[in-house]
Amino acid sequence: MKSVFAYGLGVLTFAVVLIGAGLVVAKVIYTEPVPSEQKDVVTILGDIRRVMESSEYNIQAYLIPASDEHLSGSSKRVQYVSGFTGSNGFAIVGRTKAAIWVDSRYYIQADRQVDTAYWEIMKSGLAGTLSHEEWLRDNLPSAGRVGLDPNVFSPSDFTRYSRYLSEQGHSLVSIADNIVDLVWDDKPQIEFSELEVLSLTFSGQPISQKIASLRSDMNAQKGDALVVAALDEIAWLLNIRGGDSVTFYSPTFFSYVILTMDSLYVFFHEARNVPDTIKNHIIQESGTNCIFEFHYETFLNGLQKVVSDTTKYILLPSGSNQAIFESVPAERRYTVSGYSPISRLKAVKNAVEAQGMRNSHVRDSIAVIRYMHWLNETIGKEKITEISGATKLDQFRSEQLYFKGLSFGSISGFGPNAAVVHYSPTEETNLEITTEGVYLIDSGGQYYDGTTDVTRTIHMGQPSDFEKRAFTLVLKGHLAIDRAIFPPGTAGSHFDALARQFLFQEGMDYGHGTGHGIGAYLAVHEYPPSITSAAGSPGFLENMFVSNEPGYYEENSFGIRIESIVQVVKFEGKPGMRDFAGRGAYTFHATTLVPFQLKMINTDLITSEEAEQINAYHREIVETVGDLLIQQDSSAYAWLLEETEPISSTMD
């Protein structure tokens, strides 16, 4: 669960040079972004409304999503107009009123950041909260005109708004110029990263094999071309990684791809000046005709050429925006339902990727263990804050083999700040970590061989009875998912209830999903794998990786989250067990190897089975990370042995 770095505005914390396995990588580590000097909210809203009122546009409301042209949440337009820094927000600016929608992860954060003198905060999921459409219904004049940028909306959302507004006597207006951009005088420009080839040592599969699988799928769909707009899908397909400033901590780069039955069109930014080594890699590893003549800026022109040169369907996955959709004649469009062909292939890691994920998690877990040991040794001797603590953890990560950077900005929250699900410490909110409260640290790293994401909640003093009770209920849900046995294709919604059941029995819950997929040196949030109550997940298959992260948040007091990355693996079976009519049995196996803090566990609430599960996990941690941890920090290894002493249930 992440907050993110935007537009290259992060503050330089330190630089490291990684030398290992013949690699020399200069890496700059950033803290959270510091907003540039900008207009105040009154001025921004006034500027937007003047454009709306102009004769050129003449609209009564303007829709502003968090998404960018690739339908990923990286535009920061909502943040600019409202001050809300969460990754998932939606704003509507009317002629006299403005509203912003946030989900339950961000209720507290929005209350802190958004000026309610100018904005209505709409808390999605709460009874009585208006939907976007209902708010428009109540605030538009008769025959109202609502504007949006078709480049940042999906076709399904565009159709939904258009249909609703039409039924109410209003109209939806596509505006090619983004109005927020028109008034954003100092909007930071993209900072292009250096592109690098991800060798087969780490990717495990050449471009040509990926293309062959996709063309088989295209043929089955009677398609001549597949449009690829999702940035992580492009990076995966081309075996290239980058890290453009506005793609945050994900090693992606702005581009488009169109795959036809005989060619591969790649659209890079003209200003990027892509080196021949990158183009030659694509040509040689793809084994197909590669076309680079069009640029990112002229993508729609390139798409229209492909349309004119082919006769069958143009496959448009869900990552394609409305402007792309409109560029293909209706009779030639084939909207790929559900998840894209690439996302399904990418989610199931090949053998090399799966091994890399396991290896990277061993090293990453060592960094977190060293950090927890350092906290234990340092607390009370020197001042440690949320920011300085997270910076120390960054340092431990930077010392690990193949380290490339953080996978997201660390969520380092003490006491009441830990109750803010996507909290990001600033100089104004930065609390000291003491022995008088709960500390939550959610963090992750990017490595050539994998991406990591781990959360542990600890107390450096003596936790209260309620803190221990809440922690133990969350832990029981976490353990229940790890014990699950299921047939292939089981949807994530089946596991969500497992994680919440013990909290439910106490009238407690958490407002976020229980798990998300994760990439292999790619996005820290990857779909379709997910564990949520919502339907629609295509189900878990072997070698998918997903987070297991139940939590509990007591507003203004503390927050608890326990997150490990788990791999879908075959279940070896037990005497007399069947195998789901030949389909096979599967379970989850934790790749994260960081202990649960024993002092936070109320052993009166755990069963003997759960106690042994904890003990077995702790034994595996010691056995797996022990040798490498000793090499890096023998005192941390001694501490780990103490922190993984066997426990017993006192329930009976």
C-alpha positions in Angstrom: 0.0 0.0 0.0 1.8 3.0 -1.3 2.2 6.6 -1.6 4.3 7.7 -4.5 7.0 9.9 -6.0 5.9 12.4 -8.6 7.5 14.5 -11.3 11.1 14.3 -10.2 10.4 16.6 -7.2 11.8 14.3 -4.6 14.5 15.5 -2.3 17.8 13.9 -2.8 18.6 11.9 0.3 21.8 10.0 -0.7 23.4 8.2 -3.6 24.8 4.8 -3.6 26.9 2.9 -6.1 26.2 -0.8 -6.4 29.0 -3.0 -7.5 28.1 -6.7 -7.9 28.1 -9.4 -10.5 29.9 -7.1 -12.9 27.3 -4.4 -12.5 28.0 -0.8 -11.5 24.7 1.1 -11.0 24.5 4.6 -9.7 21.2 5.0 -7.9 19.7 8.1 -6.4 17.3 7.6 -3.5 14.5 10.1 -3.1 12.2 11.0 -0.2 8.7 12.0 -0.7 8.1 14.9 -3.2 8.2 18.4 -2.0 5.5 20.4 -3.8 6.8 23.3 -5.9 5.6 26.8 -5.1 2.2 26.9 -6.7 -0.9 29.0 -6.7 -3.3 28.7 -3.8 -6.5 26.6 -4.1 -8.7 29.7 -4.7 -6.5 30.9 -7.6 -6.4 27.4 -9.1 -10.2 26.9 -9.0 -10.7 30.4 -10.3 -8.4 29.8 -13.2 -10.2 26.5 -14.1 -13.6 28.1 -13.9 -12.6 31.0 -16.2 -11.5 28.4 -18.8 -14.8 26.5 -18.3 -16.8 29.6 -18.7 -15.0 30.7 -21.9 -16.9 30.6 -25.2 -14.5 28.0 -26.5 -15.6 25.4 -23.9 -18.8 26.7 -22.1 -19.1 23.8 -19.7 -20.7 23.7 -16.2 -18.5 21.0 -14.7 -15.1 19.4 -15.4 -14.1 15.8 -14.4 -10.6 15.3 -13.1 -9.5 11.7 -12.5 -6.2 10.5 -10.9 -5.3 8.6 -14.1 -3.0 9.7 -16.9 -3.0 8.9 -20.6 -2.1 5.2 -19.8 -4.9 5.0 -17.2 -2.4 4.7 -14.3 -2.5 7.0 -11.4 0.4 9.2 -12.1 -1.0 12.5 -13.4 -1.1 14.4 -10.1 -3.8 16.7 -11.5 -6.1 15.9 -8.5 -3.3 16.8 -6.2 -2.6 20.1 -7.9 -6.1 21.3 -7.8 -7.1 20.1 -4.3 -3.9 19.5 -2.3 -4.8 15.8 -1.7 -1.7 13.6 -2.2 -3.3 10.2 -2.1 -2.9 7.9 -5.1 -6.6 7.4 -5.7 -8.8 10.5 -5.8 -11.4 11.9 -8.2 -12.4 15.6 -8.5 -15.2 17.5 -10.1 -15.0 21.3 -10.5 -18.3 23.0 -11.0 -19.0 26.7 -11.6 -19.5 27.4 -7.9 -18.8 24.2 -6.1 -16.1 21.5 -6.2 -16.0 18.0 -4.8 -13.3 15.3 -4.3 -14.0 11.6 -3.8 -11.7 9.3 -1.7 -12.0 5.8 -0.6 -11.7 4.5 3.0 -7.9 4.3 2.8 -7.8 8.1 2.6 -10.6 9.4 4.8 -8.2 10.6 7.5 -5.7 11.9 5.0 -8.3 13.9 3.0 -9.6 15.5 6.2 -6.0 16.6 6.9 -5.1 17.9 3.4 -8.2 19.2 1.7 -9.6 22.7 2.5 -13.3 22.2 3.1 -14.0 25.9 2.6 -13.6 25.2 -1.1 -14.0 21.5 -1.5 -16.6 18.9 -0.5 -15.0 15.7 0.7 -17.0 12.7 -0.6 -16.1 9.6 1.3 -16.9 6.7 -1.0 -18.4 3.7 0.7 -20.1 5.6 3.5 -23.9 5.7 3.6 -25.3 8.9 2.1 -22.2 9.7 0.1 -23.2 10.9 -3.4 -21.8 9.2 -6.5 -20.1 11.3 -9.2 -23.3 11.1 -11.2 -25.6 12.1 -8.3 -23.4 15.1 -7.5 -23.7 16.2 -11.1 -27.4 15.7 -11.0 -27.7 18.0 -8.0 -25.4 20.7 -9.2 -25.9 21.0 -12.9 -28.3 23.5 -14.5 -30.8 22.2 -17.1 -29.1 21.1 -20.3 -25.7 21.2 -18.6 -22.5 20.5 -20.3 -19.8 18.3 -18.6 -16.3 18.3 -19.9 -13.5 15.7 -19.7 -10.2 14.9 -21.3 -10.7 11.6 -23.3 -7.0 10.8 -23.0 -7.4 10.1 -19.3 -10.7 8.2 -19.2 -11.4 4.6 -20.1 -14.1 3.9 -22.7 -16.3 2.2 -20.1 -16.2 5.2 -17.8 -16.8 7.6 -20.7 -19.8 5.5 -21.8 -21.2 5.4 -18.2 -21.0 9.2 -17.8 -22.3 9.9 -21.3 -25.3 7.6 -20.8 -26.2 8.9 -17.4 -25.9 12.6 -18.4 -27.9 12.0 -21.6 -30.7 10.4 -19.6 -30.8 13.5 -17.3 -30.9 15.9 -20.3 -27.3 16.9 -20.1 -24.3 16.2 -22.4 -20.8 15.0 -22.1 -18.1 17.0 -24.0 -14.7 15.6 -25.0 -12.0 18.3 -24.7 -8.7 17.4 -26.2 -6.9 20.0 -24.2 -6.7 19.1 -20.5 -8.0 22.1 -18.7 -5.9 21.5 -15.6 -2.8 21.5 -17.7 -3.9 24.8 -19.3 -3.8 26.6 -16.0 -0.8 24.7 -14.5 1.9 27.2 -15.3 4.8 25.4 -13.6 3.8 21.8 -14.3 7.0 19.7 -14.1 8.1 18.1 -17.3 8.9 14.4 -17.8 12.5 13.5 -16.8 13.5 10.7 -19.1 15.4 7.8 -17.5 18.1 5.8 -19.1 16.7 2.7 -20.6 18.4 -0.6 -19.9 17.9 -4.2 -21.2 16.7 -6.7 -18.7 18.8 -9.7 -19.6 17.4 -13.3 -19.9 19.3 -14.0 -16.7 16.5 -12.1 -15.0 13.6 -12.0 -17.5 13.7 -15.7 -18.3 11.9 -15.4 -21.6 12.8 -13.6 -24.9 10.5 -11.2 -26.6 9.9 -13.6 -29.4 8.3 -16.2 -27.1 6.0 -13.6 -25.6 5.0 -12.3 -29.0 4.3 -15.9 -30.1 1.9 -16.4 -27.2 0.2 -13.0 -27.9 -0.2 -13.7 -31.6 -1.9 -17.0 -30.8 -4.3 -15.2 -28.6 -4.8 -12.5 -31.3 -5.6 -15.2 -33.9 -8.2 -16.7 -31.6 -9.8 -13.3 -31.3 -9.7 -12.8 -35.1 -7.5 -9.7 -34.5 -4.9 -8.1 -36.8 -3.4 -5.9 -34.1 -3.1 -5.6 -30.4 -2.7 -2.1 -28.8 -0.5 -2.0 -25.7 -0.8 1.1 -23.6 -0.2 -0.1 -20.1 3.4 0.9 -19.2 4.3 -2.2 -17.1 3.0 -4.4 -19.9 5.3 -2.7 -22.4 8.3 -3.0 -20.1 7.6 -6.7 -19.6 7.0 -7.4 -23.3 10.2 -5.7 -24.4 12.4 -6.8 -21.6 13.4 -3.2 -21.0 13.3 -1.2 -17.8 13.5 2.5 -17.1 12.1 4.8 -14.5 10.8 8.1 -16.0 10.1 10.7 -13.3 6.3 10.6 -13.5 6.1 6.8 -13.3 7.1 7.0 -9.7 9.1 4.1 -8.3 8.1 1.7 -11.1 10.9 1.0 -13.6 8.7 1.8 -16.6 9.0 4.4 -19.3 6.5 6.3 -21.4 5.8 4.5 -24.7 3.2 2.7 -26.7 3.3 -0.6 -28.6 1.2 -2.1 -31.3 1.7 -5.7 -32.2 0.4 -7.0 -35.5 0.7 -10.5 -37.0 3.9 -9.5 -38.8 5.3 -6.4 -37.1 6.0 -4.7 -33.8 5.5 -1.0 -33.7 7.3 0.8 -30.8 6.5 4.4 -30.0 9.2 6.2 -27.9 9.1 9.9 -27.0 11.0 11.8 -29.8 13.0 13.7 -27.1 14.2 10.5 -25.5 16.9 9.8 -28.1 16.7 6.0 -27.7 20.1 4.5 -28.3 20.7 2.0 -31.0 21.5 -0.7 -28.3 17.9 -0.6 -27.1 16.5 -0.7 -30.7 18.9 -3.5 -31.6 17.9 -5.5 -28.5 14.2 -5.3 -29.6 15.0 -6.2 -33.2 17.2 -9.2 -32.3 15.3 -10.6 -29.4 11.8 -10.2 -31.0 12.6 -11.9 -34.2 10.0 -9.9 -36.0 9.8 -6.8 -38.2 10.2 -3.8 -35.9 9.0 -0.3 -36.8 10.2 2.8 -34.9 9.2 5.5 -37.4 6.4 7.0 -35.3 6.9 8.7 -32.0 5.0 8.7 -28.7 3.6 12.1 -29.6 2.2 10.8 -32.9 0.9 7.5 -31.6 -2.7 8.0 -32.9 -1.3 8.6 -36.4 0.6 5.4 -36.2 -2.5 3.6 -35.0 -4.5 4.9 -37.9 -1.9 3.7 -40.3 -2.1 0.2 -38.7 -5.9 0.4 -39.1 -5.6 1.3 -42.8 -3.0 -1.5 -43.4 -5.1 -4.3 -41.8 -8.6 -5.7 -42.3 -9.5 -7.6 -39.1 -10.2 -6.4 -35.6 -7.9 -4.1 -33.6 -7.8 -5.5 -30.1 -8.2 -2.8 -27.4 -7.4 -4.0 -23.9 -8.7 -2.2 -20.8 -5.6 0.0 -20.6 -6.6 1.8 -23.8 -8.1 5.3 -23.2 -11.2 6.8 -24.8 -9.1 8.8 -27.3 -7.5 5.6 -28.6 -10.9 4.0 -28.7 -12.3 6.8 -30.8 -9.4 6.5 -33.3 -10.5 3.0 -34.4 -13.6 2.7 -36.5 -16.5 1.1 -34.6 -16.7 -1.9 -36.9 -13.0 -2.6 -36.4 -12.9 -2.4 -32.6 -12.6 -5.4 -30.4 -12.7 -4.5 -26.7 -10.8 -7.1 -24.7 -13.1 -7.9 -21.8 -11.5 -8.2 -18.4 -7.8 -8.2 -18.2 -5.5 -7.8 -21.2 -3.7 -10.8 -22.7 -0.3 -9.4 -21.5 -1.5 -8.9 -17.9 -2.5 -12.5 -17.7 0.8 -13.8 -19.0 2.8 -11.4 -16.9 1.1 -12.3 -13.7 2.2 -16.0 -13.9 6.0 -15.8 -13.3 8.2 -18.1 -15.4 10.7 -20.3 -13.5 13.5 -17.7 -13.8 11.2 -14.9 -12.5 9.8 -17.0 -9.7 13.3 -17.9 -8.5 14.4 -14.3 -8.8 11.4 -13.2 -6.7 12.4 -15.7 -4.0 16.0 -14.6 -4.1 15.3 -10.9 -3.9 12.9 -11.4 -1.0 15.7 -13.2 1.0 18.0 -10.2 0.6 15.2 -7.7 1.1 14.1 -9.5 4.3 17.6 -9.2 5.6 17.5 -5.5 5.1 14.3 -5.2 7.1 15.6 -7.6 9.9 18.7 -5.4 10.2 16.5 -2.3 10.5 14.4 -3.9 13.2 17.5 -4.9 15.1 19.0 -1.4 14.7 15.7 0.1 16.1 15.9 -2.2 19.0 19.5 -1.2 19.7 19.2 2.5 19.1 15.8 3.5 20.5 16.2 5.5 23.7 19.9 6.3 22.9 19.3 8.7 20.0 16.3 10.4 18.5 14.7 8.4 15.7 11.8 9.9 13.7 9.5 8.4 11.1 11.7 10.0 8.3 15.1 9.2 9.8 14.0 5.6 10.5 12.8 5.1 6.9 16.0 6.6 5.6 18.0 4.1 7.7 16.0 1.3 6.2 16.7 2.7 2.7 20.4 2.4 3.6 20.2 -1.2 4.6 18.3 -2.0 1.3 20.9 -0.1 -0.8 23.6 -2.5 0.5 21.9 -5.6 -1.0 22.9 -7.2 -4.3 21.0 -6.1 -7.4 19.4 -3.2 -5.6 17.9 -0.6 -8.0 15.8 1.6 -5.7 12.6 1.6 -3.7 9.4 0.1 -5.0 7.4 2.9 -3.3 7.9 5.6 -0.8 8.1 4.0 2.7 5.0 4.3 4.9 6.7 4.9 8.2 4.1 5.8 10.8 4.2 6.0 14.6 1.2 6.1 16.9 -1.8 8.0 15.4 0.0 8.4 12.1 0.1 4.6 11.7 -3.7 4.8 11.5 -3.5 6.7 8.2 -3.4 3.8 5.7 -1.3 5.5 3.1 0.6 7.8 5.4 3.7 9.5 4.1 5.7 11.5 6.7 6.5 15.1 6.1 8.5 17.6 8.1 5.2 18.9 9.5 3.9 15.4 10.6 7.2 13.7 11.3 6.8 12.0 14.8 9.6 10.6 16.9 9.5 6.8 17.3 9.5 6.1 21.0 8.7 3.3 23.4 5.2 4.7 23.9 3.3 3.6 20.9 2.9 1.3 17.9 5.2 1.7 14.9 4.1 0.6 11.4 6.7 0.3 8.6 5.5 -0.6 5.1 8.3 -0.6 2.5 9.8 -2.3 -0.5 12.6 -2.5 -2.9 13.3 -2.9 -6.6 16.0 -5.4 -7.6 17.1 -6.7 -11.0 15.6 -10.1 -10.0 12.4 -9.0 -8.2 10.2 -6.4 -6.5 9.4 -6.5 -2.8 6.7 -5.2 -0.4 6.6 -5.9 3.3 4.8 -4.4 6.3 5.6 -5.2 9.9 4.0 -3.5 13.0 6.1 -3.4 16.2 6.1 -1.8 19.6 9.4 -0.7 21.1 8.0 -0.6 24.6 5.1 -2.4 26.2 2.0 -2.7 24.1 -1.4 -2.3 25.7 -3.8 -5.2 26.0 -6.0 -3.8 23.2 -3.0 -3.2 20.9 -2.0 -6.8 21.4 -5.5 -8.1 20.9 -5.9 -6.1 17.6 -2.5 -7.3 16.4 -3.3 -10.9 17.2 -6.6 -10.8 15.4 -4.9 -9.4 12.3 -2.2 -12.0 12.6 -4.7 -14.8 12.8 -6.3 -13.6 9.5 -2.8 -13.4 8.0 -2.1 -17.0 9.1 -5.4 -18.2 7.8 -4.6 -17.2 4.3 -1.2 -18.8 4.5 -2.9 -22.1 5.5 -5.4 -22.0 2.7 -5.6 -25.0 0.3 -7.5 -24.5 -3.0 -7.9 -25.6 -6.6 -6.3 -23.6 -9.4 -8.4 -20.6 -10.6 -9.8 -19.9 -7.1 -10.9 -16.2 -7.0 -9.3 -13.8 -4.5 -12.7 -13.0 -2.9 -12.6 -16.5 -1.4 -9.6 -15.6 0.7 -10.7 -12.1 1.8 -13.2 -13.5 4.2 -10.5 -15.7 5.7 -8.4 -12.7 6.6 -11.3 -10.7 8.1 -13.1 -13.4 10.1 -11.4 -12.9 13.4 -11.8 -9.1 13.3 -15.5 -9.5 12.3 -16.1 -11.5 15.5 -15.0 -8.5 17.5 -16.9 -5.9 15.4 -13.7 -4.8 13.7 -12.6 -4.4 10.1 -10.2 -2.6 7.7 -11.1 -0.5 4.7 -8.6 -1.8 2.1 -8.1 -4.9 0.1 -6.3 -7.9 1.6 -3.9 -8.5 -1.2 -2.5 -7.3 -4.6 -0.3 -8.9 -7.2 3.3 -7.8 -7.5 5.6 -7.6 -10.5 9.1 -9.0 -11.1 11.2 -5.8 -11.2 8.1 -4.0 -12.2 5.1 -2.4 -10.5 4.6 -3.1 -6.8 0.9 -3.3 -7.6 0.1 -5.7 -10.4 -3.2 -7.1 -11.6 -5.2 -9.3 -12.1 -4.1 -11.2 -8.9 -5.8 -9.7 -5.9 -7.5 -10.6 -2.6 -10.6 -8.4 -2.1 -14.2 -8.8 -1.5 -15.0 -7.6 -5.0 -15.9 -10.2 -7.7 -14.0 -10.2 -11.0 -10.6 -11.7 -10.1 -9.7 -14.4 -12.7 -8.3 -16.6 -10.0 -4.9 -17.8 -8.7 -2.6 -20.0 -10.7 0.8 -21.5 -9.8 3.7 -18.9 -9.7 1.5 -15.9 -9.1 2.7 -13.7 -6.3 0.4 -11.7 -4.2 0.5 -9.7 -0.9 -1.2 -11.0 2.2 -1.9 -7.8 4.2 -4.8 -7.6 6.6 -4.9 -4.7 9.1 -6.7 -2.7 11.7 -6.7 1.1 12.2 -7.8 2.9 15.4 -8.2 6.5 14.3 -6.0 9.0 16.3 -4.4 6.1 18.2 -2.6 3.4 16.2 -2.6 1.3 13.1 -1.7 -2.4 12.5 -0.9 -4.1 9.2 1.0 -7.4 8.6 2.0 -7.8 5.0 4.1 -10.6 3.4 4.4 -11.5 -0.3 3.3 -15.1 -0.9 3.7 -17.4 -3.9 1.1 -19.8 -5.2 2.7 -23.2 -5.1 1.6 -26.8 -5.3 0.3 -28.3 -2.1 2.1 -31.6 -1.4 -1.0 -33.1 0.1 -1.8 -35.0 3.3 -3.0 -38.6 3.8 -6.4 -39.3 2.3 -6.7 -35.9 0.6 -8.1 -35.7 -2.9 -6.8 -33.4 -5.6 -9.9 -31.5 -6.7 -10.8 -34.1 -9.4 -7.4 -34.0 -11.0 -7.0 -30.2 -11.1 -4.4 -30.2 -8.4 -4.2 -28.6 -5.0 -2.4 -25.3 -4.3 -1.5 -23.2 -1.3 0.4 -20.0 -0.5 4.1 -19.9 0.6 5.6 -16.8 2.1 8.6 -15.3 0.2 8.9 -12.5 2.8 11.0 -13.7 5.6 10.7 -11.2 8.4 9.6 -12.3 11.9 6.4 -11.3 13.7 7.1 -9.4 16.9 6.4 -11.9 19.7 5.6 -9.3 22.4 2.6 -8.1 20.2 1.1 -11.6 20.2 -1.6 -12.5 22.8 -1.1 -16.2 23.1 -4.5 -16.5 24.8 -6.0 -15.8 21.4 -4.0 -18.2 19.2 -4.6 -22.0 18.8 -1.9 -24.6 19.0 -2.0 -24.9 15.3 -1.4 -21.2 14.8 1.4 -21.2 17.4 3.2 -24.0 15.5 2.6 -22.2 12.2 4.3 -19.1 13.6 7.2 -21.3 14.9 7.6 -23.0 11.6 7.7 -19.7 9.8 10.3 -18.4 12.2 12.4 -21.5 11.8 12.3 -21.1 8.0 13.4 -17.5 8.4 16.5 -18.4 10.5 17.4 -21.3 8.2 17.0 -19.3 5.0 18.5 -15.9 5.8 20.9 -17.0 8.5 24.2 -17.4 6.6 23.9 -14.2 4.6 22.7 -12.3 7.6 25.7 -13.4 9.6 28.0 -12.2 6.8 26.3 -8.8 6.9 25.6 -8.3 10.6 26.3 -11.1 13.1 24.7 -9.1 16.0 21.5 -8.9 14.0 21.5 -12.6 13.6 21.9 -13.1 17.4 18.9 -10.7 17.8 16.9 -12.7 15.2 17.4 -15.9 17.2 15.9 -14.2 20.3 13.0 -12.8 18.3 12.1 -16.2 16.8 12.0 -18.3 20.1 9.2 -20.8 19.9 5.9 -19.8 21.5 3.0 -21.8 22.8 -0.8 -21.3 22.8 -2.3 -20.4 26.2 -5.8 -20.5 24.9 -6.9 -23.6 26.7 
